[in-house]
Amino acid sequence: MFFGLDWATAFIKISFEVVFSIVSAIPAWIAWNCVAPVYLSMYIPKVFQHIPYWHVVAIFLTFTYVGQLINKLVPKIINIERDKK
């Protein structure tokens, strides 16, 4: 790329993924910390009933990056092409 734009686009992509994980972890964190102590108290240990917010963000980031790796490593199983007429 010209003038290192490949680094700039990679930085923008990673920044978007981090911000998306931070924002999307808010409802998941609230939902888990409201639901788990009430309905899952008999089934999960006490340490998992109140998960810290930044742990949820790390889980979202991990799932994002692992999903990207799987998408790159696994070949396309189904190849759908349109009929050329």
C-alpha positions in Angstrom: 0.0 0.0 0.0 0.9 3.6 -0.4 2.5 5.4 2.7 1.7 2.5 5.0 -2.0 2.6 4.5 -2.2 -1.2 5.2 -1.0 -0.5 8.8 -3.6 2.3 9.1 -6.4 0.1 7.8 -5.4 -2.7 10.2 -5.3 -0.3 13.1 -8.8 1.0 12.2 -10.1 -2.5 11.9 -8.7 -3.6 15.3 -9.9 -0.4 16.9 -13.4 -1.0 15.6 -13.4 -4.5 16.9 -12.2 -3.4 20.4 -14.8 -0.6 20.6 -17.5 -3.0 19.3 -16.6 -5.5 22.0 -16.6 -2.8 24.7 -20.1 -1.5 23.7 -21.7 -4.9 23.0 -20.4 -6.3 26.3 -22.6 -3.9 28.3 -25.9 -5.6 27.8 -24.4 -9.1 28.1 -22.8 -8.1 31.4 -25.9 -6.6 32.8 -28.1 -9.5 31.7 -25.7 -12.1 33.1 -25.2 -10.3 36.5 -29.0 -9.9 36.8 -30.0 -13.4 35.7 -27.2 -15.7 37.1 -27.6 -15.0 40.8 -31.4 -15.4 40.6 -31.9 -18.4 38.3 -28.5 -20.2 38.2 -27.5 -20.0 41.8 -28.0 -23.7 42.3 -26.1 -24.8 39.2 -23.0 -22.6 38.9 -20.4 -21.7 41.5 -20.7 -18.3 43.3 -17.6 -17.0 41.5 -19.3 -17.2 38.1 -22.5 -15.5 39.2 -21.0 -12.0 39.2 -18.5 -11.7 36.3 -16.5 -8.4 36.1 -17.2 -6.2 33.1 -13.7 -6.3 31.7 -13.8 -10.1 31.7 -16.9 -10.1 29.5 -15.1 -7.6 27.1 -12.1 -10.0 27.0 -14.5 -12.9 26.2 -16.1 -11.0 23.4 -12.6 -10.1 22.0 -11.4 -13.7 22.2 -14.5 -15.0 20.4 -14.0 -12.3 17.7 -10.4 -13.2 17.1 -10.9 -17.0 17.3 -13.8 -16.7 14.9 -11.6 -14.8 12.4 -8.9 -17.5 12.7 -11.4 -20.3 12.1 -12.8 -18.4 9.1 -9.3 -18.1 7.6 -8.1 -21.6 8.4 -11.2 -23.7 7.5 -11.7 -24.0 3.7 -15.0 -23.2 2.3 -17.1 -26.3 2.6 -20.0 -25.1 0.5 -19.2 -23.1 -2.6 -22.4 -21.4 -4.0 -22.1 -19.7 -7.3 -24.8 -18.1 -9.4 -25.7 -19.6 -12.7 -24.0 -17.7 -15.5 -26.5 -17.0 -18.2 
